[in-house]
Amino acid sequence: MADSQRVLVYGASGHTGRFVVDELLRRGLRPVVAGRSQSPRFAELDQRTASVDDGPGLRALLHDVAVVINCAGPFLDTALPLATAAVETGTHYLDVTAEQPAVQQLYRELDAPARSAGTAVVPAMAFYGGLADVLLTAVLGPETSAAEVEIAIGLDRWWPTEGTRATGARNTATRLVIRDGLLVPISAPAPAGKWDFPEPIGAQSTVELPFSEVVTIDRHLKVGTLRSWLNTAPLEDLRDPDTPAPQAHDEHGRSAQRFAVEVAVGSGSQTRRGTATGRDIYATTAPLLVEAAVRLLDGRYQGSGALAPGEAFAAADFLAAIQQSDADFEAVWR
């Protein structure tokens, strides 16, 4: 039987994993840290090791854990083995994948087993994927459908982590978009556009570049057309092998990167909008994950099975809680 308050972070020594561990500690939880090897950084915490290709080892890792947070990519390799072990041990599962095929695999393979086990499997509970999903759900309120949705992500720069680069190299699948209510491959070349983001990002050239939010939104909302844009400037940072990894800009380890995520539902005078702004896409992922973990611990989640972020958690209340947890984060919608 899992400890009712024990949270394990797999991939804790990675860049995002360290933010997650710090946020759990700040919230009064003492996490178990795990990965392929132990780290001297976490000498004061319970440390465990297991490889993702060791099913019995993963089950042993999670036998007394209530929630596991997977921060170890590429998630095409790690998500299904770890989430399967979580379901088998009655453990809730969260991860940070931006990879559409990894999310689809969990939805396909683990929905029924998770329902039977009474556990929640919630992939993409992160900046890419979860934030746009929850923001759109908040904009829609009680509605569960929309004819037309646009999501735009603006970054003033992108200092990619080693994990981001490894994931990009591993994830070569054709990206999916929503057209006529169906998930279909994006057209080639990808459509280009323009978006006027809040300052300091401002007006930007964009390209349609969908992440895992397309799959999570399709999971629980009926959308006719969904276009997901990213401004082109940070893609140059990502493609340049000489772009450095994120550097700490404050005492909490956050970089100086700024972001904006915008959601537009409808068109013309009937458009409803939501906007989330903040600093450091990797650091912002931590309060999203930890708020989700806390709600899984205390029962403030909706149903079991393989779920989308906006399906699992009350969206407006969730975003309000993130604003309280993260002084750099602001979300508004109407």
N, C-alpha and C positions, 0 to 999 in steps of 0.2 A: 504494500500500500504506500502510495506516494506521500511524502511529507507535505502537509497542506500549505506550507509557505516557502518551500525550497525551489529556487530558480537556478538553472544551470545555463551558463553561457558557453556555447561551443564555438571555438575560434576566438577565445577571449583575448589572446595576445595580439590579434590583428588590429589595424587602425580603428575600425568601427567598434570592434569588440571591446577595446579599452574604454571608449566613451560609454558603452553600455554598462560595463562593470562599475564605472564611476557613478553613473546615474542611479543604478540599483542601490549602491551604498548611500548615495545622497537621499534616496527615498526610504532609507531605514531597513533595507533588505541586505542580507549577507549572502551573496551568490556563491554557488559552486562554479569554478572555472575549469574548462576542459578544452582539449584539442588533441592534436597528434602527439604533442610532447608537453612537458611542464615548463613553466616560465618563472624565473626568479622575481619577476615583477609582482607576482601574486603569492609571495612566500607566506603571507598571513592568512590566506584563504584556503579552503578545501580545494585541492587540485586533483583532477582525474585525467586519465588519458585513454583514448580509444581511437582506432582508425575507422573511417567510414566504410571500409570493406570488411569489417569484423562485426557481423550481426550480433553474436552473443556478447561481445565486448560493449557494443552500444546499449544493449538491453541492460547489462550490468551497470553501465554508466548512469542510466536513468531510473534505476529500480525504486529509488526513494525521492524522486524529483516530481514536482507538480507541473512546472513549465520549463521547457527548453527553448532557448533562443539561439538559432543557428546563424552565426556571422561568418562562417567559413565557406567561401566560394572556391571555385565556380560551383554554383548550385545545381547545374546539370549533373554534377558528380556527387554532391553531398546531400541535396535536399531529400530525395526519396529514401535513401538508407536511414538517415537520422529520423525523418518523420515516421517511417515505418516502425522503427524501434520505439518511438514515442507512443504511437497508437497501441503497440503491443504491451507497453508498460502502463497504460492509462495516463500518459503525460500529454499536456497541451503543447502544441508546437507553433513557433513563430520563426520567420526568417526575413531576410532583407533582399531577396532576389529581385533583380530587374529583368531576369531572363524569362521571356514568355513561355518557352517550352518546359521549363522547370515548374512553373505554376500549373500549366496544363496537366503535367504528369501527376502532380499531387492531387488535383481535382479528379482526375480520371481514376487513379489507383487507390486513393485513400478515403474518398468521401463515405462510401458505405462502411468500411471497417471503422472509421472514426465515429460514425453515428452509433454503431453497435457498441463501441467502447465508451461512449459518452464523452469523447474528447473533442477539442477544437483544433483543427489544423489550419493556420492562417498564414499563408506565404505572402511575401511582398509587403510586410508591415513596416515600410521604410519611406525614405524620401521619394525614391522612384517606385511607383506602384501605389502604395498605401495612402500617401498624402493626397494625391489627386482623386483617388477613389473616395476617401472620406469627405473631401471638400465638395465633390460633386453630389454626394449623398446628402450633405447638409443643405446645399442649394436647392435640391429637389424637395426636401422636407418629406411629407408623407407620400409623395408621388414616387412611382417606381418605373416610370418610362419617360422618354424624351425623344423627339423626332431628330434633333440635331444638337450635338455637343462638340465643343472645341476645348482642348486642353493645351495650354502653352506654358512651357518651362523656360525661364530665362536665367542664365548664370552670367555674372560679370567676368568670370574666368573659371577654368577647371584645372586644378592641380590633382591629377589622378593618383590614387594609391596603387601599390603593386597588385592588390587584389582586383581593382578595376581593370587594369591592363590584362591580367590573366583571364578574367571573365570575358572581356571583349574578344580575346583570341580564341576562346573556347566556344563562344556563342556565335555560330555562323548561320543559324537558321534564318530563313526569310521571315521578316517581321509581319505581324498581322494587324489589320485595321478592321473597323466595323463599317460595312456598307450594306444598306438595305436590310439591316438587322442581323447580319451574319458576319462571323469572323472570316476574313479573306486575306490573301497575301497583298501587301502593299504594292502599288504600281511602280514600275521602274522606267525612268528615274523617279525618285521620290519627289512629290510636289514641293514647291518652294512658296514662301509667303512672307508677310510682314506682320509684326506684332508690336504694339505700343505698351511696353511693360512699365510698371511704376519705377520712379527713380530710386536708386542711381543707375538702373539698367537702361531704361528708356526705350526708344524705338529701335527695333532690331530686325535684321533679316532672319528668317526661320526656314527650317526644312521639316517635313513631316517625318518624325522619328519616334515611333511608338515604343514604349517600354511595357512593363508588366501590368500597368494600369488598364490597358485595353482588355486584357484577359480577366482581370479581377472585376472590372465594371460589367463586362458581358456576363459574368457569373451571376449577378443578382439584380441587374437593371436591364430593362428592354430599351435599347437605344437604336434608332434608325441609322444614323451616320455619326461616327466619332472620328475626329481628326486630332492627332496629338503632335504638337510642334515643339521643337527645341531650337533656340537661337544658334546660328552657325558659328559665331565667334569662339565659344568654348570648345567646339569640335576641333578647331585648329590646335588648341592646347593639348587635347586628348591624342591627336594624331602625331604630335611632335614627340619623338622619343626623348628629347632633352628637357621637356617640361618637368620640373621637379615635383616631388610628392608634397602634400600639404605640410605647411610649417606652422607651428603654434604662434598665435598672435596675441593670446591672453593667458592668464594663469590656469585656465581650464583646458588648454590645448586646442582651442578652436582656431581655424585659419581666418583670414580676413575676407574670404569669399562671400559674396552676397547672392541671394537667389530670390526669384518670384515664381510662384505657380498660380496660374489663372485658369478658371473654368468659366466657359460661356455656354449657356443653355438657350436654344432658340436663336432668333436672328432679328435684326432691326430693332424697332421700339419695344419688342416683346422679350428682349434678351434679359436673362437673369445671370448674375455674375457672382463668383467667389474668388477671393485673392488671398494667398498666403505668402508672407515674406519672412525672411530670416537670414541667418548667417551660417555658412558651412554645412553643406548637404550631408556630410558624414556625421557630424556632431548632432544635427537635427534629427537624424534617424534614432538616436538613443532615447530621447523622451517619448517618441512614438512607440518604440518597442516596449519600453518600461511601463508606460501607461497601459498598453495592451496586456502586459504580463500581470500587472496589479489587478486589472479587471478580470482576468482569467482566474486569479487567486481568490478574489472576493465574490465571484459569481455575477459580475456585471457584464455578461456577454449573452448573446442571443443565439441559442441553439448549439448543436454539435455537428460534426462533419467537417468537410473541407470547405472553408468559408472565405469570402472576400472581406477585407478590412471593414468596409462600410456596411457589410452584412452582419458582421460579428459584434460591432460596437455601435452604440447610439452616437451618430456622427457629430451633431452639434455640441453635445455634452463633451465628447471626446476632444474636439478641437479647443473648446474652452479650457479643458484641463491642460492641454499642451501649452497654451498661452500662460498659464500659471506656473508651469514647470520650466519654461524656457523664456527668459527675459528678452531674447532677440527675436522671438517668433510672434507674428501677428496674423490673425485670420479674420476676414470679414466676408459676409455673403448677404445677398438680398434676392 
